[in-house]
Amino acid sequence: MLYELKMQERFDAGEDSERNRTILKLITRAQQRGADHTAVIADLADFYDISKAEAQRYYDQAQLTNSH
């Protein structure tokens, strides 16, 4: 049982990591296409069923990543 729990935790962590990469790529593409900041935040929140504050954190993270 403990082994199965650990494997599920690893799987979930991998899913979260993949989701993060996907969201950051979407933001980058939207910015490259000239999408409005507010629209990107609203679309992310709606599509991923997250709060606008969480969507804003992803947006900020994308900004930091893209500035390097």
mmCIF file of the N, C-alpha and C atoms, coordinates in Angstrom:
data_MODEL
# 
_entry.id   MODEL 
# 
loop_
_atom_site.group_PDB 
_atom_site.id 
_atom_site.type_symbol 
_atom_site.label_atom_id 
_atom_site.label_alt_id 
_atom_site.label_comp_id 
_atom_site.label_asym_id 
_atom_site.label_entity_id 
_atom_site.label_seq_id 
_atom_site.pdbx_PDB_ins_code 
_atom_site.Cartn_x 
_atom_site.Cartn_y 
_atom_site.Cartn_z 
_atom_site.occupancy 
_atom_site.B_iso_or_equiv 
_atom_site.pdbx_formal_charge 
_atom_site.auth_seq_id 
_atom_site.auth_comp_id 
_atom_site.auth_asym_id 
_atom_site.auth_atom_id 
_atom_site.pdbx_PDB_model_num 
ATOM 1   N N  . MET A 1 1  ? 0.821   -1.195 0.000   1.00 0.00 ? 1  MET A N  1 
ATOM 2   C CA . MET A 1 1  ? 0.000   0.000  0.000   1.00 0.00 ? 1  MET A CA 1 
ATOM 3   C C  . MET A 1 1  ? 0.869   1.265  0.000   1.00 0.00 ? 1  MET A C  1 
ATOM 4   N N  . LEU A 1 2  ? 1.906   1.288  0.819   1.00 0.00 ? 2  LEU A N  1 
ATOM 5   C CA . LEU A 1 2  ? 2.796   2.447  0.872   1.00 0.00 ? 2  LEU A CA 1 
ATOM 6   C C  . LEU A 1 2  ? 3.471   2.666  -0.481  1.00 0.00 ? 2  LEU A C  1 
ATOM 7   N N  . TYR A 1 3  ? 3.887   1.569  -1.112  1.00 0.00 ? 3  TYR A N  1 
ATOM 8   C CA . TYR A 1 3  ? 4.518   1.664  -2.425  1.00 0.00 ? 3  TYR A CA 1 
ATOM 9   C C  . TYR A 1 3  ? 3.568   2.297  -3.433  1.00 0.00 ? 3  TYR A C  1 
ATOM 10  N N  . GLU A 1 4  ? 2.316   1.861  -3.436  1.00 0.00 ? 4  GLU A N  1 
ATOM 11  C CA . GLU A 1 4  ? 1.330   2.394  -4.368  1.00 0.00 ? 4  GLU A CA 1 
ATOM 12  C C  . GLU A 1 4  ? 1.091   3.881  -4.126  1.00 0.00 ? 4  GLU A C  1 
ATOM 13  N N  . LEU A 1 5  ? 1.064   4.277  -2.866  1.00 0.00 ? 5  LEU A N  1 
ATOM 14  C CA . LEU A 1 5  ? 0.878   5.680  -2.519  1.00 0.00 ? 5  LEU A CA 1 
ATOM 15  C C  . LEU A 1 5  ? 2.047   6.519  -3.036  1.00 0.00 ? 5  LEU A C  1 
ATOM 16  N N  . LYS A 1 6  ? 3.258   6.029  -2.844  1.00 0.00 ? 6  LYS A N  1 
ATOM 17  C CA . LYS A 1 6  ? 4.452   6.747  -3.324  1.00 0.00 ? 6  LYS A CA 1 
ATOM 18  C C  . LYS A 1 6  ? 4.443   6.857  -4.848  1.00 0.00 ? 6  LYS A C  1 
ATOM 19  N N  . MET A 1 7  ? 4.054   5.790  -5.521  1.00 0.00 ? 7  MET A N  1 
ATOM 20  C CA . MET A 1 7  ? 4.001   5.828  -6.979  1.00 0.00 ? 7  MET A CA 1 
ATOM 21  C C  . MET A 1 7  ? 2.948   6.829  -7.458  1.00 0.00 ? 7  MET A C  1 
ATOM 22  N N  . GLN A 1 8  ? 1.816   6.885  -6.775  1.00 0.00 ? 8  GLN A N  1 
ATOM 23  C CA . GLN A 1 8  ? 0.778   7.851  -7.141  1.00 0.00 ? 8  GLN A CA 1 
ATOM 24  C C  . GLN A 1 8  ? 1.273   9.278  -6.929  1.00 0.00 ? 8  GLN A C  1 
ATOM 25  N N  . GLU A 1 9  ? 2.003   9.513  -5.840  1.00 0.00 ? 9  GLU A N  1 
ATOM 26  C CA . GLU A 1 9  ? 2.558   10.841 -5.574  1.00 0.00 ? 9  GLU A CA 1 
ATOM 27  C C  . GLU A 1 9  ? 3.524   11.241 -6.678  1.00 0.00 ? 9  GLU A C  1 
ATOM 28  N N  . ARG A 1 10 ? 4.350   10.325 -7.110  1.00 0.00 ? 10 ARG A N  1 
ATOM 29  C CA . ARG A 1 10 ? 5.295   10.614 -8.198  1.00 0.00 ? 10 ARG A CA 1 
ATOM 30  C C  . ARG A 1 10 ? 4.561   10.911 -9.496  1.00 0.00 ? 10 ARG A C  1 
ATOM 31  N N  . PHE A 1 11 ? 3.519   10.139 -9.771  1.00 0.00 ? 11 PHE A N  1 
ATOM 32  C CA . PHE A 1 11 ? 2.725   10.360 -10.976 1.00 0.00 ? 11 PHE A CA 1 
ATOM 33  C C  . PHE A 1 11 ? 2.072   11.737 -10.933 1.00 0.00 ? 11 PHE A C  1 
ATOM 34  N N  . ASP A 1 12 ? 1.472   12.081 -9.794  1.00 0.00 ? 12 ASP A N  1 
ATOM 35  C CA . ASP A 1 12 ? 0.818   13.378 -9.634  1.00 0.00 ? 12 ASP A CA 1 
ATOM 36  C C  . ASP A 1 12 ? 1.811   14.520 -9.802  1.00 0.00 ? 12 ASP A C  1 
ATOM 37  N N  . ALA A 1 13 ? 3.000   14.360 -9.249  1.00 0.00 ? 13 ALA A N  1 
ATOM 38  C CA . ALA A 1 13 ? 4.028   15.398 -9.375  1.00 0.00 ? 13 ALA A CA 1 
ATOM 39  C C  . ALA A 1 13 ? 4.424   15.578 -10.840 1.00 0.00 ? 13 ALA A C  1 
ATOM 40  N N  . GLY A 1 14 ? 4.523   14.489 -11.562 1.00 0.00 ? 14 GLY A N  1 
ATOM 41  C CA . GLY A 1 14 ? 4.843   14.555 -12.989 1.00 0.00 ? 14 GLY A CA 1 
ATOM 42  C C  . GLY A 1 14 ? 3.755   15.246 -13.773 1.00 0.00 ? 14 GLY A C  1 
ATOM 43  N N  . GLU A 1 15 ? 2.503   14.965 -13.428 1.00 0.00 ? 15 GLU A N  1 
ATOM 44  C CA . GLU A 1 15 ? 1.374   15.622 -14.084 1.00 0.00 ? 15 GLU A CA 1 
ATOM 45  C C  . GLU A 1 15 ? 1.408   17.128 -13.838 1.00 0.00 ? 15 GLU A C  1 
ATOM 46  N N  . ASP A 1 16 ? 1.669   17.522 -12.600 1.00 0.00 ? 16 ASP A N  1 
ATOM 47  C CA . ASP A 1 16 ? 1.739   18.939 -12.262 1.00 0.00 ? 16 ASP A CA 1 
ATOM 48  C C  . ASP A 1 16 ? 2.854   19.617 -13.035 1.00 0.00 ? 16 ASP A C  1 
ATOM 49  N N  . SER A 1 17 ? 3.984   18.951 -13.130 1.00 0.00 ? 17 SER A N  1 
ATOM 50  C CA . SER A 1 17 ? 5.122   19.510 -13.843 1.00 0.00 ? 17 SER A CA 1 
ATOM 51  C C  . SER A 1 17 ? 4.793   19.699 -15.325 1.00 0.00 ? 17 SER A C  1 
ATOM 52  N N  . GLU A 1 18 ? 4.158   18.712 -15.909 1.00 0.00 ? 18 GLU A N  1 
ATOM 53  C CA . GLU A 1 18 ? 3.773   18.800 -17.319 1.00 0.00 ? 18 GLU A CA 1 
ATOM 54  C C  . GLU A 1 18 ? 2.728   19.907 -17.519 1.00 0.00 ? 18 GLU A C  1 
ATOM 55  N N  . ARG A 1 19 ? 1.796   20.007 -16.599 1.00 0.00 ? 19 ARG A N  1 
ATOM 56  C CA . ARG A 1 19 ? 0.774   21.060 -16.678 1.00 0.00 ? 19 ARG A CA 1 
ATOM 57  C C  . ARG A 1 19 ? 1.432   22.436 -16.622 1.00 0.00 ? 19 ARG A C  1 
ATOM 58  N N  . ASN A 1 20 ? 2.391   22.603 -15.720 1.00 0.00 ? 20 ASN A N  1 
ATOM 59  C CA . ASN A 1 20 ? 3.094   23.882 -15.597 1.00 0.00 ? 20 ASN A CA 1 
ATOM 60  C C  . ASN A 1 20 ? 3.804   24.246 -16.900 1.00 0.00 ? 20 ASN A C  1 
ATOM 61  N N  . ARG A 1 21 ? 4.508   23.287 -17.475 1.00 0.00 ? 21 ARG A N  1 
ATOM 62  C CA . ARG A 1 21 ? 5.211   23.548 -18.741 1.00 0.00 ? 21 ARG A CA 1 
ATOM 63  C C  . ARG A 1 21 ? 4.228   23.927 -19.843 1.00 0.00 ? 21 ARG A C  1 
ATOM 64  N N  . THR A 1 22 ? 3.105   23.230 -19.893 1.00 0.00 ? 22 THR A N  1 
ATOM 65  C CA . THR A 1 22 ? 2.102   23.509 -20.917 1.00 0.00 ? 22 THR A CA 1 
ATOM 66  C C  . THR A 1 22 ? 1.532   24.909 -20.756 1.00 0.00 ? 22 THR A C  1 
ATOM 67  N N  . ILE A 1 23 ? 1.191   25.278 -19.533 1.00 0.00 ? 23 ILE A N  1 
ATOM 68  C CA . ILE A 1 23 ? 0.629   26.607 -19.286 1.00 0.00 ? 23 ILE A CA 1 
ATOM 69  C C  . ILE A 1 23 ? 1.637   27.691 -19.652 1.00 0.00 ? 23 ILE A C  1 
ATOM 70  N N  . LEU A 1 24 ? 2.884   27.504 -19.273 1.00 0.00 ? 24 LEU A N  1 
ATOM 71  C CA . LEU A 1 24 ? 3.906   28.500 -19.591 1.00 0.00 ? 24 LEU A CA 1 
ATOM 72  C C  . LEU A 1 24 ? 4.094   28.638 -21.100 1.00 0.00 ? 24 LEU A C  1 
ATOM 73  N N  . LYS A 1 25 ? 4.033   27.524 -21.828 1.00 0.00 ? 25 LYS A N  1 
ATOM 74  C CA . LYS A 1 25 ? 4.138   27.581 -23.288 1.00 0.00 ? 25 LYS A CA 1 
ATOM 75  C C  . LYS A 1 25 ? 2.950   28.327 -23.890 1.00 0.00 ? 25 LYS A C  1 
ATOM 76  N N  . LEU A 1 26 ? 1.757   28.062 -23.369 1.00 0.00 ? 26 LEU A N  1 
ATOM 77  C CA . LEU A 1 26 ? 0.567   28.745 -23.869 1.00 0.00 ? 26 LEU A CA 1 
ATOM 78  C C  . LEU A 1 26 ? 0.668   30.254 -23.670 1.00 0.00 ? 26 LEU A C  1 
ATOM 79  N N  . ILE A 1 27 ? 1.147   30.650 -22.499 1.00 0.00 ? 27 ILE A N  1 
ATOM 80  C CA . ILE A 1 27 ? 1.299   32.076 -22.210 1.00 0.00 ? 27 ILE A CA 1 
ATOM 81  C C  . ILE A 1 27 ? 2.304   32.706 -23.163 1.00 0.00 ? 27 ILE A C  1 
ATOM 82  N N  . THR A 1 28 ? 3.420   32.044 -23.350 1.00 0.00 ? 28 THR A N  1 
ATOM 83  C CA . THR A 1 28 ? 4.457   32.552 -24.247 1.00 0.00 ? 28 THR A CA 1 
ATOM 84  C C  . THR A 1 28 ? 3.913   32.724 -25.660 1.00 0.00 ? 28 THR A C  1 
ATOM 85  N N  . ARG A 1 29 ? 3.193   31.720 -26.149 1.00 0.00 ? 29 ARG A N  1 
ATOM 86  C CA . ARG A 1 29 ? 2.616   31.807 -27.495 1.00 0.00 ? 29 ARG A CA 1 
ATOM 87  C C  . ARG A 1 29 ? 1.605   32.943 -27.593 1.00 0.00 ? 29 ARG A C  1 
ATOM 88  N N  . ALA A 1 30 ? 0.781   33.081 -26.566 1.00 0.00 ? 30 ALA A N  1 
ATOM 89  C CA . ALA A 1 30 ? -0.221  34.152 -26.570 1.00 0.00 ? 30 ALA A CA 1 
ATOM 90  C C  . ALA A 1 30 ? 0.457   35.518 -26.610 1.00 0.00 ? 30 ALA A C  1 
ATOM 91  N N  . GLN A 1 31 ? 1.533   35.668 -25.845 1.00 0.00 ? 31 GLN A N  1 
ATOM 92  C CA . GLN A 1 31 ? 2.267   36.935 -25.834 1.00 0.00 ? 31 GLN A CA 1 
ATOM 93  C C  . GLN A 1 31 ? 2.889   37.207 -27.194 1.00 0.00 ? 31 GLN A C  1 
ATOM 94  N N  . GLN A 1 32 ? 3.450   36.181 -27.818 1.00 0.00 ? 32 GLN A N  1 
ATOM 95  C CA . GLN A 1 32 ? 4.058   36.344 -29.129 1.00 0.00 ? 32 GLN A CA 1 
ATOM 96  C C  . GLN A 1 32 ? 3.045   36.775 -30.179 1.00 0.00 ? 32 GLN A C  1 
ATOM 97  N N  . ARG A 1 33 ? 1.805   36.370 -29.974 1.00 0.00 ? 33 ARG A N  1 
ATOM 98  C CA . ARG A 1 33 ? 0.737   36.729 -30.911 1.00 0.00 ? 33 ARG A CA 1 
ATOM 99  C C  . ARG A 1 33 ? 0.068   38.051 -30.544 1.00 0.00 ? 33 ARG A C  1 
ATOM 100 N N  . GLY A 1 34 ? 0.571   38.689 -29.489 1.00 0.00 ? 34 GLY A N  1 
ATOM 101 C CA . GLY A 1 34 ? 0.073   40.002 -29.115 1.00 0.00 ? 34 GLY A CA 1 
ATOM 102 C C  . GLY A 1 34 ? -1.211  39.994 -28.294 1.00 0.00 ? 34 GLY A C  1 
ATOM 103 N N  . ALA A 1 35 ? -1.497  38.858 -27.655 1.00 0.00 ? 35 ALA A N  1 
ATOM 104 C CA . ALA A 1 35 ? -2.719  38.769 -26.847 1.00 0.00 ? 35 ALA A CA 1 
ATOM 105 C C  . ALA A 1 35 ? -2.633  39.703 -25.641 1.00 0.00 ? 35 ALA A C  1 
ATOM 106 N N  . ASP A 1 36 ? -3.749  40.244 -25.286 1.00 0.00 ? 36 ASP A N  1 
ATOM 107 C CA . ASP A 1 36 ? -3.879  41.143 -24.154 1.00 0.00 ? 36 ASP A CA 1 
ATOM 108 C C  . ASP A 1 36 ? -3.671  40.388 -22.840 1.00 0.00 ? 36 ASP A C  1 
ATOM 109 N N  . HIS A 1 37 ? -2.902  40.999 -21.939 1.00 0.00 ? 37 HIS A N  1 
ATOM 110 C CA . HIS A 1 37 ? -2.597  40.405 -20.629 1.00 0.00 ? 37 HIS A CA 1 
ATOM 111 C C  . HIS A 1 37 ? -3.859  39.956 -19.906 1.00 0.00 ? 37 HIS A C  1 
ATOM 112 N N  . THR A 1 38 ? -4.856  40.808 -19.863 1.00 0.00 ? 38 THR A N  1 
ATOM 113 C CA . THR A 1 38 ? -6.096  40.508 -19.153 1.00 0.00 ? 38 THR A CA 1 
ATOM 114 C C  . THR A 1 38 ? -6.824  39.326 -19.782 1.00 0.00 ? 38 THR A C  1 
ATOM 115 N N  . ALA A 1 39 ? -6.828  39.257 -21.086 1.00 0.00 ? 39 ALA A N  1 
ATOM 116 C CA . ALA A 1 39 ? -7.490  38.157 -21.786 1.00 0.00 ? 39 ALA A CA 1 
ATOM 117 C C  . ALA A 1 39 ? -6.775  36.841 -21.525 1.00 0.00 ? 39 ALA A C  1 
ATOM 118 N N  . VAL A 1 40 ? -5.450  36.862 -21.512 1.00 0.00 ? 40 VAL A N  1 
ATOM 119 C CA . VAL A 1 40 ? -4.676  35.642 -21.251 1.00 0.00 ? 40 VAL A CA 1 
ATOM 120 C C  . VAL A 1 40 ? -4.992  35.125 -19.850 1.00 0.00 ? 40 VAL A C  1 
ATOM 121 N N  . ILE A 1 41 ? -5.002  36.011 -18.870 1.00 0.00 ? 41 ILE A N  1 
ATOM 122 C CA . ILE A 1 41 ? -5.299  35.622 -17.489 1.00 0.00 ? 41 ILE A CA 1 
ATOM 123 C C  . ILE A 1 41 ? -6.699  35.031 -17.395 1.00 0.00 ? 41 ILE A C  1 
ATOM 124 N N  . ALA A 1 42 ? -7.671  35.703 -17.990 1.00 0.00 ? 42 ALA A N  1 
ATOM 125 C CA . ALA A 1 42 ? -9.061  35.227 -17.942 1.00 0.00 ? 42 ALA A CA 1 
ATOM 126 C C  . ALA A 1 42 ? -9.211  33.870 -18.625 1.00 0.00 ? 42 ALA A C  1 
ATOM 127 N N  . ASP A 1 43 ? -8.571  33.709 -19.781 1.00 0.00 ? 43 ASP A N  1 
ATOM 128 C CA . ASP A 1 43 ? -8.667  32.441 -20.502 1.00 0.00 ? 43 ASP A CA 1 
ATOM 129 C C  . ASP A 1 43 ? -8.022  31.297 -19.721 1.00 0.00 ? 43 ASP A C  1 
ATOM 130 N N  . LEU A 1 44 ? -6.848  31.547 -19.143 1.00 0.00 ? 44 LEU A N  1 
ATOM 131 C CA . LEU A 1 44 ? -6.194  30.517 -18.338 1.00 0.00 ? 44 LEU A CA 1 
ATOM 132 C C  . LEU A 1 44 ? -7.069  30.102 -17.158 1.00 0.00 ? 44 LEU A C  1 
ATOM 133 N N  . ALA A 1 45 ? -7.601  31.081 -16.465 1.00 0.00 ? 45 ALA A N  1 
ATOM 134 C CA . ALA A 1 45 ? -8.438  30.795 -15.298 1.00 0.00 ? 45 ALA A CA 1 
ATOM 135 C C  . ALA A 1 45 ? -9.654  29.969 -15.708 1.00 0.00 ? 45 ALA A C  1 
ATOM 136 N N  . ASP A 1 46 ? -10.253 30.334 -16.818 1.00 0.00 ? 46 ASP A N  1 
ATOM 137 C CA . ASP A 1 46 ? -11.435 29.624 -17.288 1.00 0.00 ? 46 ASP A CA 1 
ATOM 138 C C  . ASP A 1 46 ? -11.103 28.218 -17.767 1.00 0.00 ? 46 ASP A C  1 
ATOM 139 N N  . PHE A 1 47 ? -10.110 28.093 -18.609 1.00 0.00 ? 47 PHE A N  1 
ATOM 140 C CA . PHE A 1 47 ? -9.769  26.807 -19.214 1.00 0.00 ? 47 PHE A CA 1 
ATOM 141 C C  . PHE A 1 47 ? -9.270  25.793 -18.187 1.00 0.00 ? 47 PHE A C  1 
ATOM 142 N N  . TYR A 1 48 ? -8.406  26.236 -17.274 1.00 0.00 ? 48 TYR A N  1 
ATOM 143 C CA . TYR A 1 48 ? -7.831  25.326 -16.285 1.00 0.00 ? 48 TYR A CA 1 
ATOM 144 C C  . TYR A 1 48 ? -8.605  25.298 -14.974 1.00 0.00 ? 48 TYR A C  1 
ATOM 145 N N  . ASP A 1 49 ? -9.697  26.049 -14.910 1.00 0.00 ? 49 ASP A N  1 
ATOM 146 C CA . ASP A 1 49 ? -10.535 26.107 -13.717 1.00 0.00 ? 49 ASP A CA 1 
ATOM 147 C C  . ASP A 1 49 ? -9.709  26.453 -12.479 1.00 0.00 ? 49 ASP A C  1 
ATOM 148 N N  . ILE A 1 50 ? -8.955  27.540 -12.617 1.00 0.00 ? 50 ILE A N  1 
ATOM 149 C CA . ILE A 1 50 ? -8.138  28.045 -11.519 1.00 0.00 ? 50 ILE A CA 1 
ATOM 150 C C  . ILE A 1 50 ? -8.543  29.493 -11.258 1.00 0.00 ? 50 ILE A C  1 
ATOM 151 N N  . SER A 1 51 ? -8.105  30.016 -10.129 1.00 0.00 ? 51 SER A N  1 
ATOM 152 C CA . SER A 1 51 ? -8.424  31.404 -9.816  1.00 0.00 ? 51 SER A CA 1 
ATOM 153 C C  . SER A 1 51 ? -7.620  32.344 -10.719 1.00 0.00 ? 51 SER A C  1 
ATOM 154 N N  . LYS A 1 52 ? -8.110  33.569 -10.832 1.00 0.00 ? 52 LYS A N  1 
ATOM 155 C CA . LYS A 1 52 ? -7.364  34.557 -11.617 1.00 0.00 ? 52 LYS A CA 1 
ATOM 156 C C  . LYS A 1 52 ? -6.029  34.879 -10.958 1.00 0.00 ? 52 LYS A C  1 
ATOM 157 N N  . ALA A 1 53 ? -5.978  34.781 -9.628  1.00 0.00 ? 53 ALA A N  1 
ATOM 158 C CA . ALA A 1 53 ? -4.712  35.013 -8.917  1.00 0.00 ? 53 ALA A CA 1 
ATOM 159 C C  . ALA A 1 53 ? -3.689  33.941 -9.284  1.00 0.00 ? 53 ALA A C  1 
ATOM 160 N N  . GLU A 1 54 ? -4.126  32.695 -9.373  1.00 0.00 ? 54 GLU A N  1 
ATOM 161 C CA . GLU A 1 54 ? -3.207  31.620 -9.756  1.00 0.00 ? 54 GLU A CA 1 
ATOM 162 C C  . GLU A 1 54 ? -2.788  31.786 -11.211 1.00 0.00 ? 54 GLU A C  1 
ATOM 163 N N  . ALA A 1 55 ? -3.718  32.162 -12.063 1.00 0.00 ? 55 ALA A N  1 
ATOM 164 C CA . ALA A 1 55 ? -3.385  32.413 -13.469 1.00 0.00 ? 55 ALA A CA 1 
ATOM 165 C C  . ALA A 1 55 ? -2.372  33.554 -13.572 1.00 0.00 ? 55 ALA A C  1 
ATOM 166 N N  . GLN A 1 56 ? -2.536  34.569 -12.742 1.00 0.00 ? 56 GLN A N  1 
ATOM 167 C CA . GLN A 1 56 ? -1.593  35.684 -12.726 1.00 0.00 ? 56 GLN A CA 1 
ATOM 168 C C  . GLN A 1 56 ? -0.206  35.213 -12.296 1.00 0.00 ? 56 GLN A C  1 
ATOM 169 N N  . ARG A 1 57 ? -0.135  34.302 -11.347 1.00 0.00 ? 57 ARG A N  1 
ATOM 170 C CA . ARG A 1 57 ? 1.168   33.762 -10.919 1.00 0.00 ? 57 ARG A CA 1 
ATOM 171 C C  . ARG A 1 57 ? 1.854   33.023 -12.074 1.00 0.00 ? 57 ARG A C  1 
ATOM 172 N N  . TYR A 1 58 ? 1.083   32.248 -12.826 1.00 0.00 ? 58 TYR A N  1 
ATOM 173 C CA . TYR A 1 58 ? 1.653   31.582 -14.002 1.00 0.00 ? 58 TYR A CA 1 
ATOM 174 C C  . TYR A 1 58 ? 2.150   32.623 -15.009 1.00 0.00 ? 58 TYR A C  1 
ATOM 175 N N  . TYR A 1 59 ? 1.364   33.656 -15.219 1.00 0.00 ? 59 TYR A N  1 
ATOM 176 C CA . TYR A 1 59 ? 1.739   34.715 -16.162 1.00 0.00 ? 59 TYR A CA 1 
ATOM 177 C C  . TYR A 1 59 ? 3.042   35.383 -15.723 1.00 0.00 ? 59 TYR A C  1 
ATOM 178 N N  . ASP A 1 60 ? 3.128   35.690 -14.425 1.00 0.00 ? 60 ASP A N  1 
ATOM 179 C CA . ASP A 1 60 ? 4.345   36.310 -13.897 1.00 0.00 ? 60 ASP A CA 1 
ATOM 180 C C  . ASP A 1 60 ? 5.541   35.387 -14.055 1.00 0.00 ? 60 ASP A C  1 
ATOM 181 N N  . GLN A 1 61 ? 5.324   34.106 -13.815 1.00 0.00 ? 61 GLN A N  1 
ATOM 182 C CA . GLN A 1 61 ? 6.406   33.128 -13.959 1.00 0.00 ? 61 GLN A CA 1 
ATOM 183 C C  . GLN A 1 61 ? 6.866   33.069 -15.419 1.00 0.00 ? 61 GLN A C  1 
ATOM 184 N N  . ALA A 1 62 ? 5.942   33.114 -16.341 1.00 0.00 ? 62 ALA A N  1 
ATOM 185 C CA . ALA A 1 62 ? 6.289   33.113 -17.765 1.00 0.00 ? 62 ALA A CA 1 
ATOM 186 C C  . ALA A 1 62 ? 7.100   34.345 -18.118 1.00 0.00 ? 62 ALA A C  1 
ATOM 187 N N  . GLN A 1 63 ? 6.735   35.486 -17.552 1.00 0.00 ? 63 GLN A N  1 
ATOM 188 C CA . GLN A 1 63 ? 7.470   36.732 -17.782 1.00 0.00 ? 63 GLN A CA 1 
ATOM 189 C C  . GLN A 1 63 ? 8.911   36.576 -17.329 1.00 0.00 ? 63 GLN A C  1 
ATOM 190 N N  . LEU A 1 64 ? 9.101   36.012 -16.141 1.00 0.00 ? 64 LEU A N  1 
ATOM 191 C CA . LEU A 1 64 ? 10.450  35.808 -15.619 1.00 0.00 ? 64 LEU A CA 1 
ATOM 192 C C  . LEU A 1 64 ? 11.240  34.841 -16.465 1.00 0.00 ? 64 LEU A C  1 
ATOM 193 N N  . THR A 1 65 ? 10.595  33.769 -16.887 1.00 0.00 ? 65 THR A N  1 
ATOM 194 C CA . THR A 1 65 ? 11.262  32.756 -17.697 1.00 0.00 ? 65 THR A CA 1 
ATOM 195 C C  . THR A 1 65 ? 11.670  33.324 -19.051 1.00 0.00 ? 65 THR A C  1 
ATOM 196 N N  . ASN A 1 66 ? 10.807  34.102 -19.649 1.00 0.00 ? 66 ASN A N  1 
ATOM 197 C CA . ASN A 1 66 ? 11.055  34.645 -20.990 1.00 0.00 ? 66 ASN A CA 1 
ATOM 198 C C  . ASN A 1 66 ? 12.045  35.803 -20.988 1.00 0.00 ? 66 ASN A C  1 
ATOM 199 N N  . SER A 1 67 ? 12.269  36.391 -19.837 1.00 0.00 ? 67 SER A N  1 
ATOM 200 C CA . SER A 1 67 ? 13.200  37.529 -19.791 1.00 0.00 ? 67 SER A CA 1 
ATOM 201 C C  . SER A 1 67 ? 14.656  37.079 -19.691 1.00 0.00 ? 67 SER A C  1 
ATOM 202 N N  . HIS A 1 68 ? 14.870  35.789 -19.528 1.00 0.00 ? 68 HIS A N  1 
ATOM 203 C CA . HIS A 1 68 ? 16.256  35.266 -19.406 1.00 0.00 ? 68 HIS A CA 1 
ATOM 204 C C  . HIS A 1 68 ? 16.781  34.812 -20.718 1.00 0.00 ? 68 HIS A C  1 
# 
